[in-house]
Amino acid sequence: MLKNPFEDPVQRRRIIGYGFVVAMVLAPFLGLLVGRGVGLLVMALALGASSFVAFDLLPTIPAERRTRVKRLGILCLALAGLCLIAAILFW
């Protein structure tokens, strides 16, 4: 029987991290080939995935680094929101 890879937190972070890398690599090419709106939408998804990983890691990292990781997660969410707004405008 197949196991759900999202049950294990390490596997979940790894799969989402791979998706982040693929989306970051594909976003500029999709922007050139299809349009700026599509590239910005893919970039927003990648930034959302990176913020998910940052917030998912918060309970497991040392206390002195939590504020920095939380700030980076918030920054990624803000940039994802800006990319979504720009994608709507450029669509």
C-alpha positions in Angstrom: 0.0 0.0 0.0 1.3 3.5 -0.9 2.1 5.9 1.9 1.0 9.5 1.8 4.2 11.5 1.5 2.5 14.5 3.3 2.1 12.5 6.6 5.8 12.8 7.3 6.8 16.4 8.0 10.3 16.0 6.5 8.9 14.5 3.3 6.3 17.2 3.1 8.9 19.9 3.4 11.1 18.2 0.8 8.3 17.9 -1.7 7.2 21.5 -1.2 10.8 22.6 -1.5 11.2 20.8 -4.8 8.0 22.5 -6.0 9.4 25.8 -5.0 12.6 25.3 -7.0 10.7 24.1 -10.1 8.4 27.1 -9.9 11.3 29.6 -9.4 13.0 28.2 -12.5 9.9 28.0 -14.6 8.4 31.5 -13.7 10.7 33.6 -15.9 10.4 31.3 -18.9 6.6 31.1 -18.6 6.6 34.9 -18.3 8.5 35.2 -21.6 6.6 32.5 -23.4 3.0 32.9 -22.2 2.8 36.3 -20.6 3.8 38.3 -17.6 0.7 37.4 -15.7 1.4 33.7 -15.8 5.0 34.2 -14.8 3.9 36.4 -11.8 1.3 33.8 -10.8 3.9 31.0 -10.8 6.2 33.2 -8.8 3.4 33.9 -6.3 2.9 30.2 -5.9 6.6 29.7 -5.3 6.8 32.4 -2.7 3.7 31.0 -1.0 5.3 27.6 -0.8 8.5 29.0 0.7 6.5 30.8 3.4 4.6 27.6 4.1 7.9 25.8 4.6 9.2 28.7 6.8 6.1 28.6 9.1 6.1 24.8 9.1 9.7 24.8 10.4 9.0 27.3 13.3 8.4 24.7 16.1 11.6 22.7 15.2 14.2 25.5 15.0 16.1 27.1 17.9 14.4 30.0 19.7 17.0 32.5 18.7 16.3 31.9 15.0 12.5 31.8 15.2 12.0 35.6 14.8 14.2 35.7 11.7 12.4 32.8 10.1 9.1 34.3 11.0 10.1 37.6 9.4 11.2 35.8 6.3 7.9 33.9 6.1 6.0 37.1 6.4 8.2 38.8 3.8 7.5 35.9 1.4 3.8 36.2 2.0 3.9 39.9 1.3 5.9 39.4 -1.9 3.4 36.6 -2.9 0.5 39.0 -2.4 2.3 41.7 -4.5 2.9 39.1 -7.2 -0.7 38.1 -7.2 -1.8 41.7 -7.5 0.6 42.3 -10.3 -0.5 39.1 -12.1 -4.1 40.3 -12.0 -3.1 43.7 -13.4 -0.9 42.2 -16.2 -3.2 39.4 -17.1 
